[in-house]
């Protein structure tokens, strides 16, 4: 444990010239005598500080604790992370690091092989987090921004303003290693499985933050499954384009949007879970389509079996706002999901009176919102929960939202309390059980698209991320489970 | 200051008492062919048999009792001139400049009457006629006639010049990068971290003797010359004692007496003279404060161990900005006002040596208010009919208050064939601003509700220029004039505690924060430049030719820092009764940002309750230091190939050694290390003694500035795109060709036509990075650019039309420019995907396709009346680049016709029209009235699409009425 006094001494460390620093792991180059990393005295005995670009194959083994100091780019090769490895970020990177925040960036010329297990998940967290190293939980939902986050970049298609290769948000521009996108839809960035990402979201510039997990142009060859994102000052997960499919993703306590999709993501997501704080959070889903809105590549992702718990009755978000939004020409589908406990309205589908806006696509049948359960405290019915786009400089086609409401109703969306078995946002409460009432969650099921089934999506017998009669996949390994939120 | 004024006053009284009731005749004598000054010209007064000799500056000075005299000007091998009826009044000054010509076969003396030659406009024109390069000028007389208050404004009069943002000169469509600003022959540094050229508005017109703009390169000029070199000559050795005092009051019809005018509640004791007294300075506690650099860890530590000592330290840190409010005060700012005092004298010793000095003080306070300040942003669709999509729409007011104080002290001593001078010029301007955009929507991020925006700023710019210079005449290599100068220049731009607040407000009236807009922050920026310069110019006049040669060295060192501290509400819980959330504060910024709502507010059981906190968002890479060093040497010769054809040929070698280092991180420094040879060839063919043809060709260069080389991102607080530096940027090489025909029908008349062409290799331009997910400018070298243009200038008295209008004078100049900067494929290939009609070029930034100046003046000297009507019009100029499918942004002075959308209906410019009338009483008192911006234009930037002008920014500067009382004596 690092005491408050020691903490201050970390911060008091003065400017030191660059060079090679102490590394205690056999996989790392031998330390050059006389040079010591400025933070070398602040890490655990088996600690290794990563602060330089990684080139070629490298293994992070679970008998060491790794520290990320500044931007650590994996420039080439495979970064293998053994199950059970803990990787910690510094809030205030040292003077020998690159960049102003700590972040691990898998560039598109490299891959990551982080296959944790339920028993031994891989944990990316803050160096303040004692629980990750076997102690008791000492951090909570208000401890965001302790490091930046994990970024994975690939070569699958993206599009913005005519460009098909882009620089990822969160890294200063002009950084060639931060480019993502390409023409390889089936590209693989490797594997992320049973990975926990905690206390992220440091800001690198006004309005420019790194989310818990950022996926830029990640291709369908990549495995992203069983991911736990716990506390982020920005989005929980943000997907910029690409074709990757994601499964069993939990986002708890993101201060911006839990699930943020943009720039033409074409994959699917199944078994997604969102838990919001009662304050300081935005959409459970912010789903943007394209840049510009009428670009030919826009987000067409399908979301199956999502359970989203909003801010709750005590939420501080404006009651006129919707829990989720589909906009900028996005055409995302939502099937068999439960969006509940939001404090205001339910959904906005942007309607600017344009042939290519999200409303036109939805009403035209491009995407489906089918078989979902909605419940919130600022609305009384499906019709009432629709937020019409306000008319400012344009004329919406559906100024009251009645057309959207009618279509939602026709497509088996119901406004009813799914009666989750327990909602709790309190550490150690053991009050969270996100399984719904079985009766409500098993009627009027939508069919998972055949194309997605061939890619690994599962025809389920229930709505939401959790089987009303089965076990909760969050159990045991996620931060929600380990910190005692889960029943 | 009052004491200084009193001392000065008594000094003048005593000086004036000591003077006898005489008058003065003074002037400069030049070679009629070359324009070179002539030293040692004899001036004989026929009536008294007394006389004088011109000094090293070519000037003479005669004290005579009132009466009428005949003067004879004679010089070896030159034709003598006799001037009759030179009238000398008690206490009066008769200016008599003269050009002498080399003796020809015809030995007849030239006799003229004094009334045929009088003012210094003539000398500026004569300078123009005889100069080796193409040049235009504006005299102090003309500056005061039009009533310009500073050098930047005065530049509007110059052919081919326009002024950007009220400060920066655009010559021949080329922005500040391509123009040099010099004061007394030495380059002035920039006080703006983003710019190359000096802010000319820092130099008050009362300090200016004349401004000359050279438009073609000769090797004795700095090589970073393309558009032009503006040389401001400050007042030097005066002709006699003078004292000018003027005071003015002004009314801006938008600002003055307007109770909606907003100001920063922080008002320092010295704000009135443009200095921050420390009220806004960066608190020491905020620098590298561990709680703010690692806020998240600090909060976690306190949560885990709410130790009282730590909480107390934490709170002290978090509350450093609690007394820096976001609220603003409303109230009328009062009248604009100014005071100028200038004096000088000339003393003669018995042996003909002369000593002179000038002292000047000026103070100015102006207020401006834009009651319709508009800032909009659009997202562009591919679809042609739905191209312009609103992203952010905001409007409100902007209140600006500017205070300037400055002074000049110079002294010169002439002895024999030598002159030595020293001068110190100081100027400080403090600009306070409150941008308050309280009406707005943000459809790009918010489906409903309003968006409000406030920026409170203070910017202090100062310039201290001290110079030692000398001029000597020696007899080697024929006759050689040696001129040298050494300067130390300190310039700074200091922006303490800029406060930014952008907040959405729900339909229900609740304030909140969104991720799309940065949380409120305090921003500090400080730039300091130290510059040392030295130069040596030698001019050797041989029988057949003149050689000029010399060297120049300049080194500028810069230190730049930028700090940002941003509000964080991460640790707060709105459920805590102790904490007042942004929504609960409902716009009461004083309570929300107050000390009582910041830091740890108390404890609940054993856990701490957090209020607002601040994190240090300073990017270490935004602190940079660097230097610019230029060493140059040149040689040029002037030859008469025939009696009518003169050529100036030569070359300059310039070394560029630039380096910029960010103070931390591993980024490579920006570096330029280069040697350039810059040849120049000029031909001047005298068609007759009234007309010249000129042809010139040269190579010049342009360099990036340190900001452009420093690899950091800076944010535009007005909603523009951020901009990032480029350490790999290169200098630009330029080839220039100029042709000019000029006719000087009479001494004060001119007709000139110029054609010019320039080719740029690697021009430095800003490009919107198309691969960035959020639009961001970067500085890049485009492959090449071309620019061509024409200028026509015409000045004439109107007496030829009818003697009734003989007191009217008319001047017009017109400039047409066409330029093409090729888009790089990195931009073009990508943007073409979303806008198939995209052109693969754009003009230079700030280049207008045309500029027109019109001047109509009426002088009735006998009755003391003079008045001037001045109009300036420029065509729409490129203001910013468009992103993706969006059109580029242009700026025009127009008129908003669509009040609903704040749009212009046509981009035909509205002229800036200024009028001045002045009446002189009994030679000592004068009253002048200026009316500026009579037509009351709006400044609008827009993106044009399908014939519609989508406003991105707009404001209405208003009309200004100024009444000036002047008192001047001279003996």
Interface residues (C-beta under 8 A of the other chain):
Chain A: X3 X4 X7 X8 X10 X11 X12 X15 X18 X91 X92 X95 X98 X99 X100 X126 X128 X138 X139 X140 X142 X143 X144 X145 X146 X160 X161 X162 X163 X165 X166 X167 X168 X169 X172 X173 X174 X179 X199 X202 X203 X204 X205 X206 X207 X208 X209 X233 X234 X240 X255 X256 X263 X278 X279 X280 X282 X291 X292 X293 X294 X295 X314 X316 X318 X319 X320 X321 X322 X325 X348 X350 X352 X354 X355 X356 X387 X389 X390 X392 X393 X394
Chain B: X290 X293 X294 X295 X296 X297 X298 X299 X300 X301 X302 X303 X304 X305 X307 X310 X379 X380 X381 X382 X383 X386 X389 X390 X393 X441 X443 X447 X448 X449 X506 X507 X508 X510 X512 X514 X515 X516 X517 X518 X521 X564 X566 X568 X569 X570 X571 X572 X573 X574 X575 X581 X583 X610 X615 X617 X619 X620 X621 X664 X665 X666 X711 X713 X715 X722 X724 X726 X769 X770 X771 X772 X773 X774 X775 X776 X778 X830 X831 X832 X833 X834 X835 X883 X884 X885
